[in-house]
Amino acid sequence: MLIQTLPEIGLYAMMLALAMALVQAVVPLAGSLTRRPLWMSYAVPMAWGQALFLLIAFVCLALGFLFKDFSVAYIADNANSRLPWYYRLSAVWGGHEGSVLLWSMLLAFWGLAVSIFSRHLPRDMLARVLAVLGMINAGFLLFILATSSPFERLLPVPPADGADLNPLLQDPGLIIHPPMLYMGYVGFSVAFAFALAALMGGRLDAAWTRWARPWTNLAWAFLSVGIALGSWWAYYELGWGGWWFWDPVENASLMPWLAGTALMHSLAVTEKRGGFKSWTILLAIVTFSLSLLGTFLVRSGVLTSVHAFANDPSRGTFILILLGLTVGASLTLYAFRAPRVKSPLGFGWRSRDAMLLLNNILLLVMMVTVLLGTLYPLILDSLDLGRISVGPPYFNALIVPLTVALGLFMGVGPVTRWKQMATRELIKRLWLSAIVSLAIALAMPWLYDGAWSLPVSLGLLIAAWIVVPLAREPLTLMRRFGLRGPARLSRSHYGMVLGHIGMAVTIVGVTMVSNYDHADNVRMSLGHTVEVGGYRFTMTQLNETRGPNYVSDRATIRVTQGDRLVTLLHPEKRFFDVRRQAMTETALDHGMTRDLYVAMGEPLEDGESWAMRIQVKPFVRWLWLGALLMAAGGVLAVCDKRYRHRSRIRHRNRTRQNLEARS
Amino acid sequence: MKAHRRQRLIILLVLVALAGVAVGLTLYALRANMNLFYSPTQISSGEAPQGRSLRAGGVVRNDSVHRDQDTLDVTFTVTDFEADVPVHYRGILPDLFREGQGVVIVGTLDERGWLQASEVLAKHDENYMPPEVDGALKAAEARRAIPSETAAVADSRASKTL
């Protein structure tokens, strides 16, 4: 009985969460404007309730999937009785309705986390932050309830079995990719809420940035991992060995990442030096707006991409309105409040301030480049000026030189001093690193390939130039204080170091795999051998196997190098019965310096041979390893002492505030 | 001018100059790398340029897919049910490529009127028709409908009076 009513319980829980979000959006804000502590204190319990009820709704949906309740339309569309339980569980966010519910639940969780970890904020600040988060979630829950409820029933005659999950999504990578990506998207709402709360309160000092920084870092770390997982999934699941396609949906996640990276750096300037104040606020608004834009692009069906499934246009309109309201309202507030802010600081061109300014400019130019390439076809199409697509050459032609420029400044930035420094001092700090980096860049292509290559040298030069100067600080401290010296640097410093090293590692990966990969499309039959990139691939077996919801052709490929057996690979071609869809299951042998990659294409007319794609991809793992290091850097910076010892300062702030209120 | 004012002015000028360069480069790159979409009807009537990268799309005609016996060369025909365009491709076709299915092709048109494909895209959801292809098919259908429109109107009237 209870099991049958689960979808209704879920729906009801969602409505309750909406009601709470509305209260959370209105009452604490009104309280902060009229200075009523009672009203402001509504914020925290509402945030808790909202998170609780959305969790209940989500669990109801997940249980529906586990118990195979095909009377629910969403479950019937995305699952099948033969789908294994773990994919039934990940199918909860395999389609549109479930993934927006996940979005909303994660937003509520971020709100919950803010109410726990930032509970020592001044009362009115906390009330405003939570009110902004409440508004966003109220909008999203309205959207879900109006256009995309996952609990819609197919009554009175439910289907006997479901239509199954899209085979592309039946993959372990896809179990965690969407939650990570959404954690990142949604997480930027916290920085946004802090920025708006600071604007409303007119308190645009460095304090809000110190509160907002850990949240921004965390969201950024999640987004980095989410993007990396998506790229990794595309690499092995789509079957072509590419790792970034400049697909509009990938761009949609890259844009908030670029803006978010700029935001992190700009927050640093505001916190440490009090500069860039209004700029930081604008960036927080832009970053979250881009997250919403990403959601709109993916969820509205305006794009032709992997993620574009048959879609309902009213949803797009709704999100577009939501996006318009958010951007419009926050920019209006910004326009009224920001001119009051002054950042009267001067700084020289050879200073960390200037380097971070350049970093911001470059990142934003990259972001605008991606934005233009993504939206231009959509704009032309909606104006009826023709259907075009913008291909990877456009993005590569612009992003690659911009990354080189960014890398050059990334090398200089960490060794500069705030405010001002002499040219001679700067050269003294950098000349050795420059020589070392240059030597590495010139030597490596020779050592690896036996021939010199300009693009490889350039890529490695940038990577080395980012990493080598980072060693200066710990080495100086070690010289002065002995082995314990480097421990004197803060965790947020090491977070920065780790993040920059991650960037360099990714650059190495991109450079090597773009310049040294080998790929071949071949016909292969039993006993046939081909040689790719110094490895010999022989097909030794070809059989048919059965999985829970598919049949598959499975080949065994023996890989040898010289006389040594490297590995046996088992690529498959699966045919999913319910959806009547074929899927390539690639076989990989991965390693730090190279991946071997075999994908089965299609059976050929003679009935014995297959079209196969065989690739050797050097250093491709470094791409994603770099992203993980960046994320780890972001998390490490959050663990910095000054965020943990803040409670005392907060306490002092609050007493002062109470005194002011009384007087 | 005060020092920080002058600095601000320099920042502003640099910003404007950088933005100008960026926009110029971007537009140039966009122009050079844009792929226009053509329907089979447009291609067969000679509207599409030769030797320049373009996108085309339509439905793969039944029984038109032929694989070479020794290589990975494959040929097939895409159609909007009004005009056909022959396509040549070397490589592995995507999983969802099937006769009767909508596909998008990136490639160049050679002087014989063949589309030399560098990429064949079939979408991952089988109920999903790429919007360009959908548009091309609808346009072809609409053109076919025009001559018989008057008849259809007459028909509907007739059925009403019945």
Interface residues (C-beta under 8 A of the other chain):
Chain A: N166 L168 G239 T304 V306 A308 F309 A310 P344 L345 G346 F347 L357 I361 V365 V368 T369 L372 G373 Y376 G386 R387 I388 S389 V390 G391 P393 Y394 A397 L398 N521 V522 R523 R579 R580 Q581 A582 M583 T584 A599 G601 E602 L604 E605 D606 A611 M612 R613
Chain B: A3 H4 Q7 I11 L15 L18 A19 A22 L25 T26 A29 L30 A32 N33 M34 N35 L36 F37 S53 R55 R67 Q69 D70 T71 L72 R90 G91 I92 L93 D95 L96 V104 V106 K123 H124 D125 E126 N127 Y128 P130 P131 E132 G135
